[in-house]
Amino acid sequence: MNDSPSSASQGAGADSPDLVQVMLGECSAADADAVFEVLGTHFASDRAGAVPGGREGPRPAAWAGGFVVDHAPAEVAGVLLAGPVTADLQGGPVAVDRLRRTLAAAFAVETAGSAAGDQEVDVQVRLTNG
Protein backbone atom coordinates (compact mmCIF):
# COMPACT_ATOMS: atom_id res chain seq x y z
CA MET A 1 0.00 0.00 0.00
CA ASN A 2 1.21 3.48 -0.76
CA ASP A 3 0.84 5.75 2.27
CA SER A 4 2.90 8.66 0.94
CA PRO A 5 1.20 11.89 -0.16
CA SER A 6 -0.10 11.38 -3.64
CA SER A 7 0.60 13.54 -6.65
CA ALA A 8 -2.98 12.93 -7.81
CA SER A 9 -4.43 14.13 -4.54
CA GLN A 10 -1.98 17.05 -4.42
CA GLY A 11 -2.76 18.03 -8.01
CA ALA A 12 -6.53 17.84 -7.65
CA GLY A 13 -6.71 18.83 -4.00
CA ALA A 14 -7.79 16.37 -1.34
CA ASP A 15 -11.30 17.84 -1.36
CA SER A 16 -11.60 17.90 -5.17
CA PRO A 17 -14.82 16.41 -6.53
CA ASP A 18 -12.70 14.80 -9.29
CA LEU A 19 -10.44 12.80 -6.94
CA VAL A 20 -11.40 9.15 -6.48
CA GLN A 21 -9.57 6.92 -4.02
CA VAL A 22 -9.47 3.28 -5.16
CA MET A 23 -8.72 0.38 -2.81
CA LEU A 24 -8.29 -3.07 -4.36
CA GLY A 25 -8.38 -6.23 -2.30
CA GLU A 26 -9.01 -9.97 -2.44
CA CYS A 27 -6.96 -10.31 -5.63
CA SER A 28 -3.54 -11.18 -6.98
CA ALA A 29 -0.85 -8.56 -7.52
CA ALA A 30 -1.13 -9.16 -11.28
CA ASP A 31 -4.87 -8.45 -11.24
CA ALA A 32 -4.38 -5.33 -9.09
CA ASP A 33 -1.77 -4.16 -11.60
CA ALA A 34 -4.18 -4.81 -14.50
CA VAL A 35 -6.93 -2.72 -12.89
CA PHE A 36 -4.57 0.13 -12.00
CA GLU A 37 -3.08 0.04 -15.51
CA VAL A 38 -6.54 0.50 -17.05
CA LEU A 39 -7.28 3.43 -14.74
CA GLY A 40 -3.80 4.94 -15.10
CA THR A 41 -4.11 4.90 -18.88
CA HIS A 42 -7.10 7.26 -18.71
CA PHE A 43 -6.63 9.31 -15.52
CA ALA A 44 -3.84 11.13 -13.68
CA SER A 45 -2.73 9.07 -10.69
CA ASP A 46 -0.45 8.88 -7.69
CA ARG A 47 0.62 5.40 -8.83
CA ALA A 48 3.13 6.46 -11.51
CA GLY A 49 5.50 3.53 -11.87
CA ALA A 50 4.11 1.69 -8.84
CA VAL A 51 3.63 -2.01 -9.52
CA PRO A 52 1.62 -3.99 -6.95
CA GLY A 53 3.70 -7.14 -7.39
CA GLY A 54 6.99 -5.32 -7.90
CA ARG A 55 8.38 -5.35 -4.36
CA GLU A 56 9.86 -8.01 -2.16
CA GLY A 57 8.22 -9.39 0.96
CA PRO A 58 4.75 -10.57 1.85
CA ARG A 59 1.84 -9.62 -0.37
CA PRO A 60 -0.21 -6.71 1.03
CA ALA A 61 -3.89 -7.30 1.81
CA ALA A 62 -4.90 -4.36 -0.37
CA TRP A 63 -3.57 -1.84 -2.88
CA ALA A 64 -4.57 1.83 -2.98
CA GLY A 65 -4.37 4.63 -5.50
CA GLY A 66 -5.85 8.05 -6.15
CA PHE A 67 -7.14 9.04 -9.59
CA VAL A 68 -8.24 12.42 -10.94
CA VAL A 69 -11.40 11.50 -12.85
CA ASP A 70 -12.19 14.80 -14.55
CA HIS A 71 -13.52 13.32 -17.81
CA ALA A 72 -15.12 10.19 -19.24
CA PRO A 73 -12.75 8.34 -21.60
CA ALA A 74 -14.03 7.81 -25.13
CA GLU A 75 -12.75 4.26 -25.53
CA VAL A 76 -11.54 1.68 -23.00
CA ALA A 77 -10.02 -1.66 -23.98
CA GLY A 78 -11.13 -4.85 -22.24
CA VAL A 79 -8.66 -6.65 -19.97
CA LEU A 80 -8.61 -10.22 -18.66
CA LEU A 81 -8.28 -10.97 -14.95
CA ALA A 82 -7.07 -14.22 -13.39
CA GLY A 83 -9.74 -13.96 -10.70
CA PRO A 84 -12.31 -11.58 -9.23
CA VAL A 85 -11.18 -8.23 -7.79
CA THR A 86 -12.98 -6.28 -5.06
CA ALA A 87 -12.67 -2.52 -5.54
CA ASP A 88 -13.77 0.20 -3.12
CA LEU A 89 -14.28 3.57 -4.79
CA GLN A 90 -14.55 6.76 -2.73
CA GLY A 91 -14.99 10.31 -3.96
CA GLY A 92 -17.40 12.79 -5.52
CA PRO A 93 -20.52 11.21 -7.03
CA VAL A 94 -19.83 12.29 -10.63
CA ALA A 95 -16.18 11.21 -10.57
CA VAL A 96 -16.98 7.86 -8.93
CA ASP A 97 -19.65 7.20 -11.57
CA ARG A 98 -17.18 8.05 -14.37
CA LEU A 99 -14.59 5.73 -12.87
CA ARG A 100 -17.15 2.94 -12.41
CA ARG A 101 -18.23 3.30 -16.05
CA THR A 102 -14.58 3.15 -17.14
CA LEU A 103 -14.14 -0.08 -15.16
CA ALA A 104 -17.38 -1.43 -16.71
CA ALA A 105 -15.93 -0.90 -20.19
CA ALA A 106 -12.88 -3.03 -19.31
CA PHE A 107 -14.41 -5.64 -16.97
CA ALA A 108 -17.75 -7.06 -15.87
CA VAL A 109 -18.77 -4.93 -12.87
CA GLU A 110 -21.21 -5.94 -10.15
CA THR A 111 -22.06 -3.36 -7.49
CA ALA A 112 -21.75 -5.01 -4.07
CA GLY A 113 -22.76 -2.02 -1.96
CA SER A 114 -22.80 1.74 -1.70
CA ALA A 115 -23.18 4.58 0.78
CA ALA A 116 -23.73 8.25 0.05
CA GLY A 117 -22.94 11.35 2.08
CA ASP A 118 -23.44 15.03 1.36
CA GLN A 119 -20.41 15.46 -0.90
CA GLU A 120 -19.00 11.96 -1.30
CA VAL A 121 -20.01 8.41 -2.16
CA ASP A 122 -18.49 5.04 -1.35
CA VAL A 123 -19.14 2.22 -3.80
CA GLN A 124 -17.87 -1.35 -3.60
CA VAL A 125 -17.73 -3.27 -6.86
CA ARG A 126 -16.63 -6.74 -7.86
CA LEU A 127 -14.69 -6.96 -11.12
CA THR A 128 -14.60 -10.12 -13.22
CA ASN A 129 -14.03 -11.00 -16.87
CA GLY A 130 -16.81 -9.77 -19.14
NUMAR-37722 format. One record per atom (N, C-alpha, C): residue number from 1; residue in one letter; x, y, z. Coordinates in steps of 0.05 Angstrom, whole numbers, plus 5000, padded with zeros to 4 digits. Each point is the difference from the previous one (the first is absolute). Example, Ala and Ser with C-alpha at 12.3 -4.5 7.8 and 13.67 -1.06 7.14 Angstrom:
REM residues 2
@n: 1&res: a&east: 5264&north: 4886&up: 5156
@n: 1&res: a&east: 4982&north: 5024&up: 5000
@n: 1&res: a&east: 5018&north: 5024&up: 5000
@n: 2&res: s&east: 4993&north: 5021&up: 4986
@n: 2&res: s&east: 5016&north: 5024&up: 5001
@n: 2&res: s&east: 4985&north: 5022&up: 5014
***
This chain:
REM residues 130
@n: 1&res: m&east: 5017&north: 4977&up: 5000
@n: 1&res: m&east: 4983&north: 5023&up: 5000
@n: 1&res: m&east: 5018&north: 5025&up: 5000
@n: 2&res: n&east: 4991&north: 5020&up: 4987
@n: 2&res: n&east: 5015&north: 5025&up: 4998
@n: 2&res: n&east: 4989&north: 5020&up: 5019
@n: 3&res: d&east: 5014&north: 5006&up: 5022
@n: 3&res: d&east: 4990&north: 5019&up: 5019
@n: 3&res: d&east: 5012&north: 5028&up: 4998
@n: 4&res: s&east: 5017&north: 5004&up: 4979
@n: 4&res: s&east: 5012&north: 5026&up: 4997
@n: 4&res: s&east: 4980&north: 5019&up: 4987
@n: 5&res: p&east: 5004&north: 5027&up: 5004
@n: 5&res: p&east: 4982&north: 5019&up: 4987
@n: 5&res: p&east: 5000&north: 4995&up: 4970
@n: 6&res: s&east: 4976&north: 5001&up: 4988
@n: 6&res: s&east: 4998&north: 4994&up: 4972
@n: 6&res: s&east: 5001&north: 5024&up: 4983
@n: 7&res: s&east: 5012&north: 4997&up: 4976
@n: 7&res: s&east: 5001&north: 5022&up: 4981
@n: 7&res: s&east: 4972&north: 5005&up: 4989
@n: 8&res: a&east: 4984&north: 4979&up: 4997
@n: 8&res: a&east: 4972&north: 5004&up: 4991
@n: 8&res: a&east: 4984&north: 5016&up: 5020
@n: 9&res: s&east: 5003&north: 4993&up: 5025
@n: 9&res: s&east: 4984&north: 5015&up: 5020
@n: 9&res: s&east: 5012&north: 5028&up: 5004
@n: 10&res: q&east: 5026&north: 5003&up: 4996
@n: 10&res: q&east: 5011&north: 5027&up: 5003
@n: 10&res: q&east: 4992&north: 5017&up: 4976
@n: 11&res: g&east: 5000&north: 4988&up: 4976
@n: 11&res: g&east: 4993&north: 5015&up: 4976
@n: 11&res: g&east: 4971&north: 5007&up: 4999
@n: 12&res: a&east: 4982&north: 4983&up: 5009
@n: 12&res: a&east: 4971&north: 5006&up: 4999
@n: 12&res: a&east: 4991&north: 5012&up: 5026
@n: 13&res: g&east: 5015&north: 4998&up: 5021
@n: 13&res: g&east: 4991&north: 5010&up: 5026
@n: 13&res: g&east: 4985&north: 4977&up: 5014
@n: 14&res: a&east: 5005&north: 4996&up: 5025
@n: 14&res: a&east: 4988&north: 4977&up: 5014
@n: 14&res: a&east: 4970&north: 5002&up: 5001
@n: 15&res: d&east: 4989&north: 5025&up: 4998
@n: 15&res: d&east: 4971&north: 5003&up: 5001
@n: 15&res: d&east: 4988&north: 5004&up: 4972
@n: 16&res: s&east: 5015&north: 4994&up: 4979
@n: 16&res: s&east: 4991&north: 5003&up: 4973
@n: 16&res: s&east: 4978&north: 4980&up: 4994
@n: 17&res: p&east: 4979&north: 5009&up: 4986
@n: 17&res: p&east: 4979&north: 4981&up: 4992
@n: 17&res: p&east: 5008&north: 4981&up: 4979
@n: 18&res: d&east: 5024&north: 5005&up: 4987
@n: 18&res: d&east: 5010&north: 4982&up: 4979
@n: 18&res: d&east: 5019&north: 4978&up: 5011
@n: 19&res: l&east: 5008&north: 5002&up: 5025
@n: 19&res: l&east: 5018&north: 4980&up: 5011
@n: 19&res: l&east: 4985&north: 4976&up: 5010
@n: 20&res: v&east: 5008&north: 4976&up: 4990
@n: 20&res: v&east: 4988&north: 4975&up: 5009
@n: 20&res: v&east: 5022&north: 4983&up: 5012
@n: 21&res: q&east: 4996&north: 4991&up: 5025
@n: 21&res: q&east: 5019&north: 4981&up: 5013
@n: 21&res: q&east: 4990&north: 4972&up: 4993
@n: 22&res: v&east: 5018&north: 4983&up: 4991
@n: 22&res: v&east: 4994&north: 4973&up: 4993
@n: 22&res: v&east: 5016&north: 4981&up: 5018
@n: 23&res: m&east: 4986&north: 4981&up: 5012
@n: 23&res: m&east: 5013&north: 4980&up: 5017
@n: 23&res: m&east: 4992&north: 4973&up: 4988
@n: 24&res: l&east: 5021&north: 4984&up: 4992
@n: 24&res: l&east: 4995&north: 4974&up: 4989
@n: 24&res: l&east: 5008&north: 4979&up: 5020
@n: 25&res: g&east: 4984&north: 4979&up: 5003
@n: 25&res: g&east: 5006&north: 4978&up: 5018
@n: 25&res: g&east: 4990&north: 4974&up: 4989
@n: 26&res: e&east: 5007&north: 4979&up: 5015
@n: 26&res: e&east: 4991&north: 4973&up: 4993
@n: 26&res: e&east: 5007&north: 4993&up: 4971
@n: 27&res: c&east: 5025&north: 5006&up: 4993
@n: 27&res: c&east: 5009&north: 4994&up: 4972
@n: 27&res: c&east: 5030&north: 4996&up: 5000
@n: 28&res: s&east: 5009&north: 4990&up: 4977
@n: 28&res: s&east: 5029&north: 4996&up: 4996
@n: 28&res: s&east: 5013&north: 5027&up: 4994
@n: 29&res: a&east: 5026&north: 5002&up: 5003
@n: 29&res: a&east: 5015&north: 5024&up: 4993
@n: 29&res: a&east: 4997&north: 5005&up: 4970
@n: 30&res: a&east: 5000&north: 4979&up: 4983
@n: 30&res: a&east: 4997&north: 5004&up: 4971
@n: 30&res: a&east: 4973&north: 5012&up: 4993
@n: 31&res: d&east: 4979&north: 4991&up: 5014
@n: 31&res: d&east: 4974&north: 5011&up: 4994
@n: 31&res: d&east: 4997&north: 5029&up: 5010
@n: 32&res: a&east: 5012&north: 5006&up: 5023
@n: 32&res: a&east: 5000&north: 5027&up: 5010
@n: 32&res: a&east: 5015&north: 5018&up: 4980
@n: 33&res: d&east: 5022&north: 4991&up: 4990
@n: 33&res: d&east: 5016&north: 5015&up: 4980
@n: 33&res: d&east: 4983&north: 5004&up: 4975
@n: 34&res: a&east: 4985&north: 4980&up: 4991
@n: 34&res: a&east: 4983&north: 5003&up: 4976
@n: 34&res: a&east: 4979&north: 5021&up: 5004
@n: 35&res: v&east: 4987&north: 5001&up: 5023
@n: 35&res: v&east: 4979&north: 5020&up: 5005
@n: 35&res: v&east: 5013&north: 5027&up: 5001
@n: 36&res: f&east: 5022&north: 5003&up: 5015
@n: 36&res: f&east: 5013&north: 5027&up: 5002
@n: 36&res: f&east: 5011&north: 5009&up: 4973
@n: 37&res: e&east: 5008&north: 4981&up: 4983
@n: 37&res: e&east: 5010&north: 5008&up: 4974
@n: 37&res: e&east: 4978&north: 5011&up: 4983
@n: 38&res: v&east: 4976&north: 4988&up: 5001
@n: 38&res: v&east: 4977&north: 5010&up: 4985
@n: 38&res: v&east: 4994&north: 5028&up: 5009
@n: 39&res: l&east: 4998&north: 5004&up: 5026
@n: 39&res: l&east: 4993&north: 5027&up: 5011
@n: 39&res: l&east: 5022&north: 5020&up: 4995
@n: 40&res: g&east: 5026&north: 4992&up: 5003
@n: 40&res: g&east: 5022&north: 5018&up: 4995
@n: 40&res: g&east: 5003&north: 5008&up: 4971
@n: 41&res: t&east: 4990&north: 4984&up: 4982
@n: 41&res: t&east: 5001&north: 5007&up: 4971
@n: 41&res: t&east: 4982&north: 5024&up: 4994
@n: 42&res: h&east: 4978&north: 5003&up: 5016
@n: 42&res: h&east: 4980&north: 5020&up: 4994
@n: 42&res: h&east: 5000&north: 5024&up: 5019
@n: 43&res: f&east: 5011&north: 4996&up: 5024
@n: 43&res: f&east: 4998&north: 5021&up: 5021
@n: 43&res: f&east: 5027&north: 5005&up: 5013
@n: 44&res: a&east: 5005&north: 5025&up: 5008
@n: 44&res: a&east: 5024&north: 5007&up: 5015
@n: 44&res: a&east: 4999&north: 4985&up: 5027
@n: 45&res: s&east: 5023&north: 4990&up: 5010
@n: 45&res: s&east: 5000&north: 4983&up: 5023
@n: 45&res: s&east: 5025&north: 5005&up: 5017
@n: 46&res: d&east: 4998&north: 4991&up: 5025
@n: 46&res: d&east: 5023&north: 5001&up: 5018
@n: 46&res: d&east: 5016&north: 4974&up: 4998
@n: 47&res: r&east: 4993&north: 4982&up: 4982
@n: 47&res: r&east: 5012&north: 4974&up: 4997
@n: 47&res: r&east: 5021&north: 4999&up: 4978
@n: 48&res: a&east: 5010&north: 5022&up: 4991
@n: 48&res: a&east: 5020&north: 5000&up: 4978
@n: 48&res: a&east: 5023&north: 4981&up: 5006
@n: 49&res: g&east: 5002&north: 4980&up: 4984
@n: 49&res: g&east: 5022&north: 4981&up: 5003
@n: 49&res: g&east: 4997&north: 4979&up: 5022
@n: 50&res: a&east: 4979&north: 5003&up: 5016
@n: 50&res: a&east: 4996&north: 4981&up: 5022
@n: 50&res: a&east: 4988&north: 4974&up: 4989
@n: 51&res: v&east: 5012&north: 4978&up: 5006
@n: 51&res: v&east: 4991&north: 4974&up: 4992
@n: 51&res: v&east: 4992&north: 4984&up: 5024
@n: 52&res: p&east: 4975&north: 4991&up: 5003
@n: 52&res: p&east: 4992&north: 4985&up: 5024
@n: 52&res: p&east: 5018&north: 4976&up: 5006
@n: 53&res: g&east: 5008&north: 4985&up: 4980
@n: 53&res: g&east: 5016&north: 4976&up: 5005
@n: 53&res: g&east: 5030&north: 5005&up: 4998
@n: 54&res: g&east: 5008&north: 5025&up: 4998
@n: 54&res: g&east: 5028&north: 5007&up: 4994
@n: 54&res: g&east: 5018&north: 5002&up: 5024
@n: 55&res: r&east: 4991&north: 4995&up: 5024
@n: 55&res: r&east: 5019&north: 5002&up: 5023
@n: 55&res: r&east: 5002&north: 4973&up: 5015
@n: 56&res: e&east: 5021&north: 4998&up: 5014
@n: 56&res: e&east: 5006&north: 4976&up: 5015
@n: 56&res: e&east: 4984&north: 4999&up: 5025
@n: 57&res: g&east: 4997&north: 4976&up: 5012
@n: 57&res: g&east: 4986&north: 4997&up: 5025
@n: 57&res: g&east: 4972&north: 4989&up: 4997
@n: 58&res: p&east: 4986&north: 4999&up: 5022
@n: 58&res: p&east: 4973&north: 4989&up: 4999
@n: 58&res: p&east: 4981&north: 5017&up: 4984
@n: 59&res: r&east: 4981&north: 4988&up: 4988
@n: 59&res: r&east: 4980&north: 5014&up: 4984
@n: 59&res: r&east: 4982&north: 5016&up: 5018
@n: 60&res: p&east: 4995&north: 5026&up: 4993
@n: 60&res: p&east: 4982&north: 5016&up: 5017
@n: 60&res: p&east: 4971&north: 4990&up: 4997
@n: 61&res: a&east: 4983&north: 5006&up: 5019
@n: 61&res: a&east: 4972&north: 4992&up: 4999
@n: 61&res: a&east: 4984&north: 5017&up: 4981
@n: 62&res: a&east: 5010&north: 5024&up: 4994
@n: 62&res: a&east: 4986&north: 5018&up: 4982
@n: 62&res: a&east: 5019&north: 5019&up: 4986
@n: 63&res: w&east: 4992&north: 5011&up: 4978
@n: 63&res: w&east: 5016&north: 5020&up: 4985
@n: 63&res: w&east: 4983&north: 5025&up: 4998
@n: 64&res: a&east: 5012&north: 5024&up: 5002
@n: 64&res: a&east: 4985&north: 5025&up: 4998
@n: 64&res: a&east: 5012&north: 5018&up: 4980
@n: 65&res: g&east: 4983&north: 5017&up: 4989
@n: 65&res: g&east: 5009&north: 5021&up: 4981
@n: 65&res: g&east: 4979&north: 5021&up: 4998
@n: 66&res: g&east: 5009&north: 5024&up: 4993
@n: 66&res: g&east: 4982&north: 5023&up: 4996
@n: 66&res: g&east: 5000&north: 5007&up: 4971
@n: 67&res: f&east: 4977&north: 5006&up: 4989
@n: 67&res: f&east: 4997&north: 5007&up: 4971
@n: 67&res: f&east: 4984&north: 5025&up: 4997
@n: 68&res: v&east: 5009&north: 5018&up: 4982
@n: 68&res: v&east: 4985&north: 5024&up: 4994
@n: 68&res: v&east: 4982&north: 4994&up: 4976
@n: 69&res: v&east: 4975&north: 4997&up: 5006
@n: 69&res: v&east: 4980&north: 4991&up: 4980
@n: 69&res: v&east: 4984&north: 5025&up: 4991
@n: 70&res: d&east: 5013&north: 5016&up: 4983
@n: 70&res: d&east: 4987&north: 5025&up: 4992
@n: 70&res: d&east: 4988&north: 4999&up: 4972
@n: 71&res: h&east: 4998&north: 4976&up: 4989
@n: 71&res: h&east: 4988&north: 4995&up: 4974
@n: 71&res: h&east: 4991&north: 4971&up: 4997
@n: 72&res: a&east: 4984&north: 4994&up: 4980
@n: 72&res: a&east: 4993&north: 4973&up: 4994
@n: 72&res: a&east: 5015&north: 4992&up: 4975
@n: 73&res: p&east: 5016&north: 4979&up: 5002
@n: 73&res: p&east: 5016&north: 4992&up: 4976
@n: 73&res: p&east: 4982&north: 4991&up: 4977
@n: 74&res: a&east: 5008&north: 5005&up: 4976
@n: 74&res: a&east: 4984&north: 4993&up: 4976
@n: 74&res: a&east: 5001&north: 4970&up: 4996
@n: 75&res: e&east: 5023&north: 4988&up: 5003
@n: 75&res: e&east: 5002&north: 4971&up: 4993
@n: 75&res: e&east: 5018&north: 4987&up: 5021
@n: 76&res: v&east: 4991&north: 4977&up: 5010
@n: 76&res: v&east: 5015&north: 4985&up: 5020
@n: 76&res: v&east: 5002&north: 4971&up: 4991
@n: 77&res: a&east: 5024&north: 4989&up: 4998
@n: 77&res: a&east: 5005&north: 4973&up: 4991
@n: 77&res: a&east: 4993&north: 4980&up: 5023
@n: 78&res: g&east: 4990&north: 4977&up: 4993
@n: 78&res: g&east: 4994&north: 4979&up: 5019
@n: 78&res: g&east: 5026&north: 4987&up: 5009
@n: 79&res: v&east: 5000&north: 4990&up: 5025
@n: 79&res: v&east: 5024&north: 4987&up: 5012
@n: 79&res: v&east: 4991&north: 4974&up: 5014
@n: 80&res: l&east: 5016&north: 4980&up: 4998
@n: 80&res: l&east: 4994&north: 4975&up: 5014
@n: 80&res: l&east: 5012&north: 4999&up: 5028
@n: 81&res: l&east: 4985&north: 4989&up: 5018
@n: 81&res: l&east: 5009&north: 4997&up: 5028
@n: 81&res: l&east: 5003&north: 4970&up: 5006
@n: 82&res: a&east: 5019&north: 4993&up: 5017
@n: 82&res: a&east: 5003&north: 4972&up: 5008
@n: 82&res: a&east: 4978&north: 4991&up: 5020
@n: 83&res: g&east: 4989&north: 5019&up: 5015
@n: 83&res: g&east: 4979&north: 4995&up: 5019
@n: 83&res: g&east: 4985&north: 5025&up: 5006
@n: 84&res: p&east: 4979&north: 4998&up: 5017
@n: 84&res: p&east: 4985&north: 5024&up: 5006
@n: 84&res: p&east: 5016&north: 5020&up: 5017
@n: 85&res: v&east: 4993&north: 5026&up: 4997
@n: 85&res: v&east: 5013&north: 5021&up: 5015
@n: 85&res: v&east: 4979&north: 5017&up: 5014
@n: 86&res: t&east: 5004&north: 5005&up: 5026
@n: 86&res: t&east: 4981&north: 5017&up: 5015
@n: 86&res: t&east: 5013&north: 5028&up: 5000
@n: 87&res: a&east: 4984&north: 5020&up: 4991
@n: 87&res: a&east: 5010&north: 5028&up: 4999
@n: 87&res: a&east: 4981&north: 5018&up: 5016
@n: 88&res: d&east: 5011&north: 5016&up: 5018
@n: 88&res: d&east: 4986&north: 5020&up: 5015
@n: 88&res: d&east: 5006&north: 5027&up: 4987
@n: 89&res: l&east: 4980&north: 5015&up: 4992
@n: 89&res: l&east: 5003&north: 5025&up: 4987
@n: 89&res: l&east: 4989&north: 5022&up: 5018
@n: 90&res: q&east: 5015&north: 5021&up: 5005
@n: 90&res: q&east: 4991&north: 5021&up: 5018
@n: 90&res: q&east: 5007&north: 5027&up: 4988
@n: 91&res: g&east: 4980&north: 5018&up: 4998
@n: 91&res: g&east: 5004&north: 5026&up: 4990
@n: 91&res: g&east: 4974&north: 5014&up: 4993
@n: 92&res: g&east: 5002&north: 5021&up: 4984
@n: 92&res: g&east: 4976&north: 5015&up: 4992
@n: 92&res: g&east: 4982&north: 4982&up: 4982
@n: 93&res: p&east: 4974&north: 5004&up: 5002
@n: 93&res: p&east: 4982&north: 4982&up: 4985
@n: 93&res: p&east: 5004&north: 4999&up: 4970
@n: 94&res: v&east: 5005&north: 5022&up: 4987
@n: 94&res: v&east: 5004&north: 5001&up: 4971
@n: 94&res: v&east: 5026&north: 4985&up: 4993
@n: 95&res: a&east: 5021&north: 5006&up: 5014
@n: 95&res: a&east: 5026&north: 4987&up: 4995
@n: 95&res: a&east: 4999&north: 4970&up: 5005
@n: 96&res: v&east: 4988&north: 4992&up: 5022
@n: 96&res: v&east: 4997&north: 4971&up: 5005
@n: 96&res: v&east: 4984&north: 4986&up: 4979
@n: 97&res: d&east: 4979&north: 5013&up: 4990
@n: 97&res: d&east: 4984&north: 4988&up: 4979
@n: 97&res: d&east: 5016&north: 4998&up: 4974
@n: 98&res: r&east: 5016&north: 5020&up: 4993
@n: 98&res: r&east: 5017&north: 4999&up: 4977
@n: 98&res: r&east: 5020&north: 4977&up: 5002
@n: 99&res: l&east: 5012&north: 4998&up: 5023
@n: 99&res: l&east: 5020&north: 4979&up: 5005
@n: 99&res: l&east: 4987&north: 4972&up: 4998
@n: 100&res: r&east: 4977&north: 4997&up: 5012
@n: 100&res: r&east: 4985&north: 4975&up: 4999
@n: 100&res: r&east: 4993&north: 4993&up: 4971
@n: 101&res: r&east: 4991&north: 5019&up: 4984
@n: 101&res: r&east: 4994&north: 4995&up: 4972
@n: 101&res: r&east: 5025&north: 4992&up: 4984
@n: 102&res: t&east: 5023&north: 5012&up: 5007
@n: 102&res: t&east: 5025&north: 4993&up: 4987
@n: 102&res: t&east: 5007&north: 4971&up: 5007
@n: 103&res: l&east: 4997&north: 4992&up: 5025
@n: 103&res: l&east: 5005&north: 4972&up: 5008
@n: 103&res: l&east: 4981&north: 4982&up: 4985
@n: 104&res: a&east: 4975&north: 5008&up: 4997
@n: 104&res: a&east: 4979&north: 4983&up: 4987
@n: 104&res: a&east: 5007&north: 4996&up: 4970
@n: 105&res: a&east: 5014&north: 5018&up: 4988
@n: 105&res: a&east: 5008&north: 4997&up: 4972
@n: 105&res: a&east: 5023&north: 4979&up: 4998
@n: 106&res: a&east: 5016&north: 4997&up: 5021
@n: 106&res: a&east: 5022&north: 4981&up: 4999
@n: 106&res: a&east: 4995&north: 4973&up: 5012
@n: 107&res: f&east: 4981&north: 5000&up: 5019
@n: 107&res: f&east: 4994&north: 4975&up: 5016
@n: 107&res: f&east: 4969&north: 4998&up: 5003
@n: 108&res: a&east: 4992&north: 4977&up: 5009
@n: 108&res: a&east: 4972&north: 4997&up: 5010
@n: 108&res: a&east: 5000&north: 5011&up: 5028
@n: 109&res: v&east: 4981&north: 5018&up: 5006
@n: 109&res: v&east: 4999&north: 5013&up: 5026
@n: 109&res: v&east: 4973&north: 4994&up: 5013
@n: 110&res: e&east: 5002&north: 4991&up: 5025
@n: 110&res: e&east: 4976&north: 4995&up: 5016
@n: 110&res: e&east: 5002&north: 5018&up: 5025
@n: 111&res: t&east: 4980&north: 5017&up: 5004
@n: 111&res: t&east: 5001&north: 5017&up: 5024
@n: 111&res: t&east: 4992&north: 4983&up: 5024
@n: 112&res: a&east: 5018&north: 5000&up: 5020
@n: 112&res: a&east: 4996&north: 4984&up: 5025
@n: 112&res: a&east: 4988&north: 5016&up: 5022
@n: 113&res: g&east: 5003&north: 5027&up: 4999
@n: 113&res: g&east: 4989&north: 5017&up: 5021
@n: 113&res: g&east: 5007&north: 5028&up: 4995
@n: 114&res: s&east: 4986&north: 5019&up: 5013
@n: 114&res: s&east: 5006&north: 5028&up: 4997
@n: 114&res: s&east: 4989&north: 5015&up: 5024
@n: 115&res: a&east: 5012&north: 5023&up: 5005
@n: 115&res: a&east: 4991&north: 5019&up: 5021
@n: 115&res: a&east: 5005&north: 5028&up: 4989
@n: 116&res: a&east: 4982&north: 5018&up: 5006
@n: 116&res: a&east: 5002&north: 5027&up: 4990
@n: 116&res: a&east: 4999&north: 5020&up: 5023
@n: 117&res: g&east: 5017&north: 5020&up: 4999
@n: 117&res: g&east: 5000&north: 5022&up: 5019
@n: 117&res: g&east: 4992&north: 5025&up: 4985
@n: 118&res: d&east: 5005&north: 5023&up: 5013
@n: 118&res: d&east: 4993&north: 5026&up: 4987
@n: 118&res: d&east: 5017&north: 5005&up: 4975
@n: 119&res: q&east: 5026&north: 4996&up: 5002
@n: 119&res: q&east: 5018&north: 5007&up: 4978
@n: 119&res: q&east: 5015&north: 4976&up: 4988
@n: 120&res: e&east: 4996&north: 4977&up: 5011
@n: 120&res: e&east: 5017&north: 4977&up: 4993
@n: 120&res: e&east: 4984&north: 4974&up: 5000
@n: 121&res: v&east: 5008&north: 4982&up: 4983
@n: 121&res: v&east: 4988&north: 4973&up: 5000
@n: 121&res: v&east: 5021&north: 4979&up: 5003
@n: 122&res: d&east: 4992&north: 4978&up: 5011
@n: 122&res: d&east: 5017&north: 4976&up: 5002
@n: 122&res: d&east: 4986&north: 4978&up: 4986
@n: 123&res: v&east: 5013&north: 4987&up: 4981
@n: 123&res: v&east: 4988&north: 4978&up: 4984
@n: 123&res: v&east: 5020&north: 4977&up: 5000
@n: 124&res: q&east: 4989&north: 4976&up: 5006
@n: 124&res: q&east: 5017&north: 4976&up: 4998
@n: 124&res: q&east: 4990&north: 4984&up: 4976
@n: 125&res: v&east: 5019&north: 4993&up: 4983
@n: 125&res: v&east: 4993&north: 4985&up: 4976
@n: 125&res: v&east: 5018&north: 4975&up: 4999
@n: 126&res: r&east: 4990&north: 4980&up: 4986
@n: 126&res: r&east: 5014&north: 4975&up: 4995
@n: 126&res: r&east: 5006&north: 4999&up: 4970
@n: 127&res: l&east: 5025&north: 4998&up: 4993
@n: 127&res: l&east: 5008&north: 4999&up: 4972
@n: 127&res: l&east: 5006&north: 4971&up: 4992
@n: 128&res: t&east: 4990&north: 4992&up: 4977
@n: 128&res: t&east: 5006&north: 4974&up: 4989
@n: 128&res: t&east: 5003&north: 5003&up: 4969
@n: 129&res: n&east: 5006&north: 4978&up: 4987
@n: 129&res: n&east: 5002&north: 5001&up: 4971
@n: 129&res: n&east: 4973&north: 5003&up: 4988
@n: 130&res: g&east: 4998&north: 5016&up: 4979
@n: 130&res: g&east: 4974&north: 5006&up: 4987
@n: 130&res: g&east: 4992&north: 4979&up: 4980
***
